[in-house]
Amino acid sequence: MIWNAGTSWWIVYATIPGAIAAIVLSSVFMAIVMYLVFISYKNSGRRIGYLAFVSYWVAFEYLLMHSQLSWPWLILGNSFANNISLVQWYEFTGHYGGSVWILVTNLLIFETIRIYNLKKKIKAFLIGLVLLILIPISYSLIRFFTYKETIDPIEVVIIQPNIDPYKEKFSTPIMEQMSIITGCVNDSKIDNPDYFIAPETAIPNGFFEEKVKDELAIQYLLEFLKDYPESQFIIGATTRIEYSNPKDFTETCHKNDKNKTAFDIFNSSMQISPDSTILFYHKSRLVPGVETMPFPKITHFFTGMITDLGGINGTHGVQEEREFFSNINNNFTPGVAICYESVYGEFMSEFVQAGANVLFIITNDGWWKDTPGHRQHMSYAKLRAVETRRSIARSANTGISCTIDQRGVVTDQLGWWKRGIIYTTINANSKLTFYVKYGDYIARMCLTIAVILLIVILLGRLMKYLKRNEN
């Protein structure tokens, strides 16, 4: 409980109930995992107990990430986000490889101390421990200092408007906000970049996608692009899709009983082209208790209480498949992740599997104020760069906006609570890493082992119980 509270307290700035739920439930789940490890150790001995420790813990991380209470922030492998030169091998394993490395290393340290206290020879354990630490680090450092990016430059303008989400974002007129966004660009000398990138929910008023070209903010940006005929404008928006046919109604839609219609709300990214082509992607990893209510059949009566970080209350719709944005002006195919999505390794790799040769992240981290939350969120993007070997451009409303190269190194950044732009180049890459091809295979292996161990142990306990009753 202390560890969870000490690492996740900053969530209270976004949602107090969500913070309490994340801290308490995560602590309870961790306690359950350790209890199961104890049972396995007690029933099957030290070796099985150690195997259970690693497999149960990683299985827990994986199951929690994919549950309706999804909270991947504290996955152990994330802890290397600020020591990226040590984990270049994440391109093979992903962050779950880091979790296994940490757990096994700690087991070897514990076992070495235990054997030393028993006055036994510890040479083999010391050698194993040193190799377990040095081999991955040595490979990683060599890979880090020898990795060369293919030169395929994309010119980007990352916009950080720094509009206070608590005081200005949902009270300032939308056209005034658009003026702030384009004003950041107009103050600089810029000549037809490939992409302008503005943050999550930069257009927060919830317009209907069917009428997108009637939206004044969109008309304003199309007018802005007349001066940049070769550029694309990536921007976040709260959007809606209306359904007139009841057959099209979704589980997340909001129904209007008066006219028998319904609509879904989306946290969206858009690509606006000078020729008026507009593409949408809908955020698909939603923040529990903020953008979606876990277990809706049980908690549906709480839905109206959701404090939405995009501007509209209620459960959001999602998009089933990852996709990239394409255009006629260049061969670049960015996958645009929205906020919370960037914490999910395998999820981000799906953009690359779909064909993305570069990754953009748009977010609004101002809800957490100047706490470790927004800094951790940015640092996790460095892990995604290594796992996918994709350059990343990140636009955050209040910071930290940045670019990250394919080694996970931040190359340019604009700090917290500043208004401005980053005008720079990053490289595209079309090669697929082992991790992109196979995803979280390590976590799935641990889950399989955990299930087998639990079944065997439960069957063993059942057999002992039956034998006792026979006697």
C-alpha positions in Angstrom: 0.0 0.0 0.0 2.8 2.4 0.9 4.7 1.7 -2.3 1.5 2.2 -4.5 0.6 5.4 -2.7 4.1 6.7 -2.9 4.3 6.2 -6.6 0.8 7.0 -7.7 -0.5 9.7 -5.4 -0.5 12.3 -8.1 -3.6 10.7 -9.7 -5.7 12.6 -7.1 -5.3 15.8 -9.2 -7.3 14.1 -12.1 -9.7 12.0 -10.1 -9.8 11.3 -6.3 -11.9 8.2 -6.6 -9.7 6.9 -9.4 -6.6 7.5 -7.3 -8.1 5.6 -4.3 -9.2 2.7 -6.6 -5.8 2.5 -8.3 -3.8 2.5 -5.1 -6.1 0.2 -3.0 -6.9 -2.3 -5.8 -3.3 -2.5 -7.0 -2.1 -3.2 -3.4 -4.8 -5.9 -2.9 -3.9 -7.6 -6.1 -0.2 -7.6 -5.3 -0.9 -9.0 -1.8 -3.0 -11.8 -3.5 0.0 -12.6 -5.8 2.4 -12.9 -2.9 -0.1 -15.1 -1.0 -0.3 -17.4 -4.0 3.5 -17.5 -4.1 3.6 -18.4 -0.4 1.2 -21.3 -1.0 3.2 -22.5 -4.0 6.5 -22.3 -2.0 4.9 -24.1 1.0 3.4 -26.9 -1.1 6.0 -27.5 -3.8 9.4 -26.3 -2.4 11.9 -23.6 -3.1 12.4 -24.1 -6.8 8.7 -24.2 -7.7 8.2 -21.3 -5.3 10.8 -19.2 -7.1 9.3 -20.1 -10.5 5.9 -19.2 -9.1 7.2 -15.8 -7.9 8.3 -14.8 -11.3 5.5 -16.2 -13.3 2.7 -15.1 -11.0 4.0 -11.6 -10.8 4.4 -11.1 -14.5 1.0 -12.8 -15.1 -0.5 -10.3 -12.6 1.0 -7.4 -14.5 -0.3 -8.7 -17.8 -3.8 -9.5 -16.5 -4.1 -6.1 -14.8 -3.1 -4.3 -18.0 -5.7 -6.1 -20.0 -8.5 -5.9 -17.4 -11.2 -3.3 -17.2 -9.3 -1.9 -14.2 -6.3 -1.5 -16.4 -3.4 0.2 -14.7 0.0 -0.5 -16.4 1.9 2.3 -14.8 3.7 0.2 -12.2 4.9 -2.6 -14.4 8.4 -3.3 -13.1 10.0 -3.1 -16.6 8.9 0.5 -16.8 11.5 1.4 -14.1 14.3 1.6 -16.7 12.5 4.4 -18.6 15.2 6.9 -17.5 18.1 4.5 -18.0 17.3 3.7 -21.6 20.9 2.8 -22.6 20.6 -0.3 -20.3 17.6 -1.9 -21.9 18.1 -1.7 -25.7 17.2 -5.3 -25.7 13.5 -4.3 -25.2 13.3 -4.4 -29.0 13.2 -8.2 -28.4 11.4 -8.6 -25.1 9.4 -5.4 -24.4 9.0 -4.1 -20.9 7.9 -7.5 -19.5 11.4 -8.7 -20.3 12.5 -6.0 -17.8 10.1 -7.3 -15.2 11.5 -10.8 -15.5 15.1 -9.5 -15.3 14.4 -7.6 -12.1 12.6 -10.5 -10.5 15.2 -13.1 -11.4 18.1 -10.9 -10.4 16.5 -10.3 -7.0 15.9 -14.0 -6.5 19.6 -14.7 -7.3 20.7 -12.0 -4.8 18.4 -13.5 -2.2 19.6 -17.0 -2.9 23.3 -16.0 -2.8 22.8 -14.3 0.7 20.8 -17.3 1.9 23.5 -19.8 0.9 26.3 -17.6 2.3 24.5 -17.5 5.7 24.4 -21.3 5.6 28.2 -21.3 5.1 27.9 -23.0 1.7 29.8 -22.3 -1.4 28.4 -19.4 -3.3 30.8 -19.2 -6.2 28.3 -20.5 -8.8 25.6 -18.2 -7.6 27.9 -15.2 -7.7 29.0 -16.0 -11.2 25.4 -16.5 -12.3 24.4 -13.2 -10.7 27.2 -11.3 -12.3 26.5 -12.8 -15.8 22.7 -12.1 -15.4 23.5 -8.4 -14.8 26.5 -7.9 -17.1 25.4 -9.7 -20.3 22.1 -7.7 -20.9 23.8 -4.5 -19.9 26.8 -5.1 -22.1 24.7 -6.0 -25.1 22.5 -3.0 -24.5 25.4 -0.5 -24.3 27.0 -1.9 -27.5 23.6 -1.7 -29.3 23.0 1.8 -27.9 26.3 3.3 -29.1 26.4 1.5 -32.5 22.7 1.8 -33.5 22.5 3.9 -36.7 19.2 5.3 -38.0 18.4 5.2 -41.7 18.2 8.8 -42.9 14.6 9.3 -43.9 13.8 12.7 -42.4 10.3 14.0 -41.5 10.0 17.6 -40.7 7.6 18.3 -37.8 6.3 21.3 -35.9 5.2 20.2 -32.4 2.9 22.7 -30.8 2.6 23.2 -27.0 -0.2 25.8 -26.5 -0.1 25.5 -22.6 -3.8 26.1 -22.1 -4.6 25.5 -18.4 -7.1 22.5 -18.3 -8.6 23.7 -15.0 -9.1 27.4 -15.8 -9.0 28.1 -19.5 -9.4 25.0 -21.7 -13.1 24.5 -21.3 -14.1 28.1 -20.7 -12.0 30.0 -23.3 -13.8 30.3 -26.7 -12.7 27.7 -29.1 -11.6 30.2 -31.8 -9.4 31.9 -29.2 -7.7 28.6 -28.5 -7.2 28.0 -32.2 -5.6 31.4 -32.4 -3.2 30.5 -29.6 -2.3 27.2 -31.4 -1.6 28.8 -34.8 0.0 31.8 -33.1 2.8 29.6 -31.8 3.6 28.8 -35.4 3.1 32.3 -36.8 5.8 33.6 -34.5 8.4 31.4 -36.1 9.9 31.1 -39.6 8.5 27.8 -40.9 8.4 26.6 -44.5 6.1 23.7 -45.3 6.9 21.1 -42.7 5.5 17.6 -43.2 3.4 17.8 -40.1 2.0 20.2 -37.6 1.2 18.3 -34.4 -1.2 19.8 -31.7 -2.2 18.1 -28.5 -5.0 15.9 -27.3 -8.5 17.5 -27.2 -7.2 20.7 -28.6 -10.7 21.1 -30.1 -12.8 20.1 -27.0 -16.4 21.0 -28.0 -17.6 17.6 -29.1 -18.7 18.2 -32.7 -20.3 15.5 -34.9 -17.8 13.9 -37.4 -20.5 13.9 -40.1 -20.5 17.7 -40.0 -16.8 18.2 -39.5 -16.4 20.7 -42.3 -19.1 22.9 -40.8 -17.0 23.2 -37.6 -15.5 26.7 -37.3 -12.2 25.4 -35.8 -11.7 23.1 -38.8 -12.4 25.9 -41.3 -9.9 28.0 -39.4 -7.2 25.3 -39.7 -8.0 24.7 -43.4 -7.5 28.4 -43.9 -4.2 28.2 -42.0 -3.0 25.4 -44.2 -3.4 27.5 -47.3 0.0 28.9 -46.4 1.4 25.4 -46.1 0.1 23.5 -49.1 2.4 20.5 -48.5 1.8 20.1 -44.8 -0.6 17.9 -42.7 -2.2 19.1 -39.5 -2.5 16.5 -36.7 -4.7 17.6 -33.8 -6.7 16.1 -31.0 -10.5 16.6 -30.7 -13.5 15.4 -28.8 -15.9 14.2 -31.5 -19.2 12.3 -31.8 -20.7 9.9 -34.3 -24.5 9.9 -34.5 -26.6 6.7 -35.1 -30.1 6.9 -36.5 -30.5 3.2 -37.0 -30.9 1.2 -33.7 -29.0 -1.7 -35.3 -25.9 0.6 -35.3 -26.2 1.4 -31.6 -23.1 0.4 -29.5 -22.6 -0.6 -25.9 -21.0 2.8 -25.3 -23.5 5.0 -27.1 -25.6 7.6 -25.5 -29.3 7.2 -26.4 -31.8 10.0 -27.1 -35.2 8.4 -26.4 -37.1 11.4 -27.8 -35.9 11.1 -31.4 -34.8 7.4 -31.2 -31.2 8.3 -32.1 -27.9 7.8 -30.3 -24.3 9.0 -30.5 -20.9 7.9 -29.3 -18.3 10.2 -27.8 -14.7 9.8 -28.9 -11.3 11.1 -27.8 -10.0 11.5 -31.3 -7.0 12.5 -33.3 -7.5 14.0 -36.7 -5.3 14.6 -39.8 -6.4 17.7 -41.7 -4.9 18.0 -45.2 -4.8 21.2 -47.4 -7.1 19.5 -49.9 -9.8 19.3 -47.1 -9.3 15.6 -46.6 -9.9 14.8 -42.9 -9.1 11.5 -41.3 -10.0 10.3 -37.8 -8.6 7.9 -35.3 -10.4 7.1 -32.0 -8.6 6.5 -28.7 -9.0 2.9 -27.8 -7.2 2.5 -24.4 -9.5 4.5 -22.1 -8.6 5.7 -18.6 -10.8 3.7 -16.1 -13.0 5.9 -14.0 -12.3 8.9 -16.2 -13.2 8.0 -19.8 -14.9 4.7 -19.1 -16.5 2.9 -16.2 -15.2 -0.6 -15.5 -17.8 -3.4 -15.4 -20.6 -1.2 -16.8 -23.4 -3.7 -16.1 -22.6 -3.4 -12.4 -21.5 0.3 -12.2 -23.8 1.9 -14.9 -25.4 4.1 -12.3 -22.0 5.8 -11.6 -21.5 6.7 -15.3 -22.8 10.2 -14.9 -20.3 10.8 -12.2 -17.3 10.2 -14.4 -15.0 13.2 -14.5 -13.9 13.3 -18.1 -10.5 14.6 -19.1 -11.6 15.4 -22.6 -14.5 17.8 -21.9 -17.6 15.6 -22.0 -18.9 13.4 -19.3 -19.6 9.7 -19.9 -18.1 6.5 -21.3 -16.3 7.0 -24.6 -16.4 4.8 -27.7 -13.3 3.0 -29.0 -11.8 1.9 -32.2 -11.1 -1.9 -32.6 -8.1 -1.7 -34.9 -5.0 0.4 -35.0 -4.3 2.3 -38.2 -2.0 5.0 -39.5 -2.6 8.3 -41.3 -1.6 8.5 -44.9 -1.6 11.4 -47.4 -0.7 12.2 -51.0 2.1 14.6 -50.3 4.7 12.1 -48.8 5.3 8.5 -48.0 5.2 8.9 -44.2 2.6 6.9 -42.3 2.3 8.1 -38.7 0.5 6.1 -36.0 -1.0 8.7 -33.6 -1.5 7.5 -30.0 -3.6 9.5 -27.6 -2.4 10.0 -24.0 -2.8 6.8 -22.0 -2.4 4.6 -25.0 1.4 5.3 -25.1 1.9 3.4 -21.8 0.9 0.1 -23.5 3.8 -1.6 -25.3 2.0 -4.2 -27.4 -0.8 -1.8 -28.2 1.7 0.7 -29.6 3.3 -2.0 -31.6 0.0 -2.6 -33.4 0.4 0.8 -35.1 3.7 -0.4 -36.5 2.2 -3.7 -37.5 -0.5 -1.8 -39.4 2.2 0.1 -41.3 3.2 3.1 -39.2 6.8 4.2 -39.9 6.8 6.9 -37.3 4.8 7.4 -34.0 3.2 10.6 -32.8 1.8 11.0 -29.3 -0.7 13.7 -28.4 -1.6 14.2 -24.8 -2.9 16.6 -22.1 -0.9 16.0 -19.0 -1.9 19.3 -17.3 -4.5 17.5 -15.2 -1.7 16.0 -13.0 -0.1 19.4 -12.5 3.6 19.6 -11.9 4.0 16.1 -10.3 5.9 13.0 -11.2 2.9 11.9 -13.3 3.6 13.9 -16.4 7.3 13.2 -16.3 6.8 9.5 -16.0 4.3 9.6 -18.8 6.9 11.2 -21.1 9.6 8.8 -20.0 7.5 5.7 -20.9 7.4 7.0 -24.5 11.2 6.3 -24.6 10.5 2.6 -24.0 8.1 2.6 -26.9 10.7 4.0 -29.2 13.2 1.2 -28.3 10.5 -1.6 -28.5 9.4 -0.5 -32.0 12.5 1.3 -33.2 10.3 4.2 -34.3 11.1 7.9 -33.8 8.5 9.7 -31.7 7.1 13.2 -31.8 5.1 14.1 -28.7 2.8 17.0 -28.3 1.6 17.7 -24.8 -0.7 20.7 -24.0 1.2 21.8 -20.9 4.4 19.8 -21.5 6.6 17.9 -21.8 6.6 18.0 -25.6 9.5 16.3 -27.2 11.1 14.2 -30.0 12.6 10.8 -29.2 15.0 9.0 -31.5 14.9 5.3 -32.3 17.3 4.5 -29.4 14.9 6.2 -26.9 16.9 9.3 -26.5 15.1 12.6 -26.1 16.6 14.9 -28.8 14.5 18.0 -28.4 12.0 19.0 -25.7 9.9 21.9 -24.4 9.5 21.9 -20.7 6.6 22.0 -18.3 4.2 25.0 -18.4 5.7 26.7 -21.4 4.1 27.9 -24.6 5.9 27.4 -27.9 6.9 24.9 -30.6 9.6 22.4 -31.5 10.6 22.7 -35.2 12.9 19.8 -36.0 13.3 16.5 -38.0 13.0 12.9 -37.0 13.6 9.8 -39.1 11.1 7.3 -40.4 11.8 3.5 -40.2 10.0 0.6 -41.9 11.8 -2.3 -40.3 10.0 -4.5 -37.7 11.6 -5.5 -34.4 11.1 -8.9 -32.9 8.9 -7.4 -30.2 6.6 -5.7 -32.9 6.2 -9.1 -34.5 5.5 -11.1 -31.4 4.3 -8.6 -28.8 4.1 -9.6 -25.1 5.0 -13.2 -25.6 7.0 -13.2 -22.4 4.0 -12.2 -20.4 1.8 -14.8 -22.1 4.4 -17.5 -21.3 4.4 -16.5 -17.7 0.6 -16.5 -17.6 0.7 -20.1 -19.1 3.2 -21.3 -16.5 1.2 -19.6 -13.7 -2.0 -21.3 -14.7 -0.3 -24.7 -15.0 1.4 -24.3 -11.6 -1.9 -23.3 -9.9 -3.7 -26.2 -11.4 -1.0 -28.7 -10.4 -0.9 -27.3 -6.8 -4.7 -27.2 -6.5 -4.9 -30.8 -7.7 -2.2 -31.8 -5.3 -4.0 -30.3 -2.4 -7.2 -31.9 -3.5 -5.6 -35.3 -3.7 -4.1 -34.9 -0.2 -7.5 -33.9 1.1 -9.2 -36.9 -0.4 -6.5 -39.3 1.0 -7.0 -37.9 4.5 -10.7 -38.4 4.2 -10.2 -42.0 3.1 -8.2 -42.7 6.1 
